[in-house]
Amino acid sequence: MSAQIPVTPSAESIAEAARAAKKGKGLPPVHKWNPPFCGDLDMRIARDGTWFYLGTPIGRFELVKLFSSILRKDGDDYFLVTPVEKVGITVDDAPFVAVDFEAEGEGRDQVLTFVTHVGDHAVAGPEHPIRVVRDPETGEPSPYVLVRDRLEALIDRKSFYRLVERGAREEVDGELWFGLWSSGEFFPVIPAAELPEG
């Protein structure tokens, strides 16, 4: 009996399997699929949300949207998952970029709804928290919102500046923070003491 020769999956075969698995309008149930790991694919998502395959940007939005629908994070690693195969990909920062948001209400009644570069929507709140990571050297904030099942979107700079205009000061664990309200939840962004005066 001869040993099976492993076949390296291609972006095309993954896309085909993803199309076949996609039923209806919702996202495929990637969390329920447990296919064999088939190796790493030369696919990368840059910090600005651009998807690359074999070093070349993927120019077709429909294809990027399809791939983003079968993305899963296991541990610290990212995979494209179909019912028949699972391949590793590289993500430079977050797999999505929040390119805009809508705000309804004000203060504690505010609701922030983010939209990503691939058309996903996430209403910030207990299910979709906002978090901010500060660069240890520059102090520059990188804000994120959880889009779905451990997959975050980096909130782009223009949206973050708009968010700051909607911020408020609240006490968290005895410290005054500047942050954002959404869906009844307060998300600390920066200690109020670090804000410029005025």
C-alpha positions in Angstrom: 0.0 0.0 0.0 1.5 3.3 -1.1 1.5 6.3 1.2 -0.6 9.3 0.2 1.2 12.2 -1.3 0.0 15.4 0.6 -1.5 17.9 -1.7 -0.7 21.5 -1.0 -4.0 23.5 -0.9 -4.3 26.5 -3.1 -6.3 29.7 -2.7 -8.5 28.4 -5.6 -9.3 25.1 -3.9 -10.0 26.8 -0.6 -12.3 29.3 -2.4 -14.1 26.5 -4.2 -14.7 24.6 -0.9 -15.8 27.8 0.8 -18.4 28.5 -2.0 -19.6 24.9 -1.8 -20.0 25.2 2.0 -21.7 28.6 2.0 -25.5 28.2 2.4 -27.9 31.1 2.8 -26.9 34.6 3.7 -25.2 34.1 7.1 -21.6 33.2 7.8 -20.5 29.6 7.4 -20.4 27.7 10.8 -16.5 27.5 10.8 -16.5 26.9 14.6 -18.3 23.6 14.0 -15.9 22.3 11.3 -12.9 20.2 12.3 -11.1 19.3 9.1 -7.5 18.1 8.9 -4.7 20.7 9.0 -3.3 20.9 5.5 -0.3 23.2 6.0 0.3 26.9 5.7 -0.9 29.0 2.7 1.2 31.9 1.4 -1.6 34.3 2.3 -1.2 37.4 4.5 -3.5 40.1 5.8 -1.6 43.3 6.2 -2.3 45.8 9.0 -4.3 48.0 6.6 -6.6 45.0 5.8 -5.1 44.2 2.4 -5.1 40.5 1.6 -2.0 39.1 -0.2 -1.7 35.7 -2.0 1.8 34.7 -3.1 3.0 38.2 -2.4 0.4 39.9 -4.6 -2.7 41.8 -3.4 -6.0 40.1 -3.9 -7.8 42.7 -6.0 -11.3 41.0 -6.1 -13.4 42.2 -3.2 -15.8 39.2 -3.6 -12.9 36.8 -3.1 -11.6 38.7 0.0 -15.1 38.7 1.4 -15.4 35.0 0.8 -12.0 34.2 2.5 -12.9 36.5 5.4 -16.1 34.5 6.0 -14.1 31.3 6.6 -11.5 32.8 8.8 -11.0 31.3 12.3 -8.6 32.0 15.2 -7.4 29.1 17.2 -5.0 30.1 20.0 -2.8 32.8 18.5 -3.0 31.5 15.0 -5.3 32.2 12.1 -6.7 29.7 9.6 -9.0 29.5 6.7 -11.4 26.6 7.4 -13.7 24.7 5.2 -15.5 21.4 5.9 -12.6 19.5 4.1 -9.4 21.5 4.9 -7.8 23.9 7.3 -4.8 26.1 6.3 -2.8 28.5 8.2 -2.4 32.2 7.1 -0.4 35.1 8.4 -2.1 38.1 10.0 0.1 41.2 10.6 -2.2 42.7 13.2 -6.0 42.2 13.2 -7.8 40.4 10.4 -10.3 43.2 9.9 -10.2 47.0 9.8 -13.1 49.0 11.1 -13.4 51.8 8.4 -16.5 53.6 9.8 -19.1 53.7 12.5 -22.5 55.0 13.3 -23.4 56.5 16.7 -26.9 56.6 18.1 -27.8 58.3 21.3 -25.4 60.1 23.7 -23.6 59.5 26.9 -24.5 56.2 28.7 -27.2 55.6 26.1 -24.8 55.7 23.2 -24.7 52.8 20.8 -21.7 52.5 18.4 -22.0 50.3 15.3 -18.8 49.6 13.4 -18.5 48.5 9.8 -15.4 46.7 8.5 -13.6 46.8 5.2 -15.3 43.6 4.2 -18.8 44.7 5.2 -19.2 43.1 8.6 -21.1 45.0 11.3 -20.4 44.9 15.0 -22.4 46.8 17.7 -19.9 47.6 20.4 -21.0 46.3 23.8 -20.6 43.2 26.1 -20.6 40.9 23.0 -18.3 43.1 20.9 -15.9 44.9 23.3 -13.6 47.7 22.4 -10.0 47.5 23.7 -7.0 49.8 23.3 -3.4 48.6 23.2 -0.7 51.3 23.7 2.7 51.0 22.0 5.2 50.5 24.8 7.7 52.9 23.2 5.6 55.6 21.6 2.4 55.4 23.7 0.5 55.4 20.4 -3.0 53.8 20.9 -4.2 51.0 18.7 -8.0 50.5 19.2 -9.8 47.3 18.4 -13.4 46.1 18.4 -14.3 42.4 18.5 -16.2 41.5 15.3 -16.9 37.8 15.8 -15.6 34.8 17.6 -12.1 36.1 18.6 -11.6 38.0 15.4 -11.0 41.7 15.9 -11.0 44.8 13.7 -8.4 47.5 14.1 -10.3 50.8 14.2 -8.8 53.1 11.6 -7.4 56.4 12.5 -10.2 58.7 11.1 -12.8 56.6 12.9 -10.8 56.7 16.1 -10.5 60.5 16.0 -14.3 60.7 15.5 -14.8 58.3 18.5 -12.6 60.5 20.7 -15.1 63.3 20.1 -17.8 61.1 21.6 -15.8 60.0 24.6 -16.5 60.6 28.3 -14.8 60.4 31.7 -15.7 57.7 34.1 -14.2 56.1 37.2 -12.9 52.6 36.7 -11.5 50.7 39.7 -10.8 54.0 41.5 -9.1 55.7 38.5 -10.6 58.3 36.2 -10.5 57.1 32.6 -11.4 58.7 29.3 -13.3 56.2 27.2 -16.4 55.3 25.2 -19.9 54.2 26.1 -21.7 51.7 23.9 -24.7 49.4 24.6 -24.5 50.3 28.3 -20.9 49.3 28.7 -18.0 51.7 29.3 -14.7 51.0 27.5 -11.6 52.7 28.9 -9.3 54.2 26.3 -6.7 56.3 28.2 -6.2 57.4 31.8 -7.8 60.9 32.1 -4.6 62.1 33.8 -2.8 61.6 30.5 -5.2 63.8 28.5 -3.9 67.2 27.6 -5.4 70.1 29.5 -8.2 72.1 28.0 
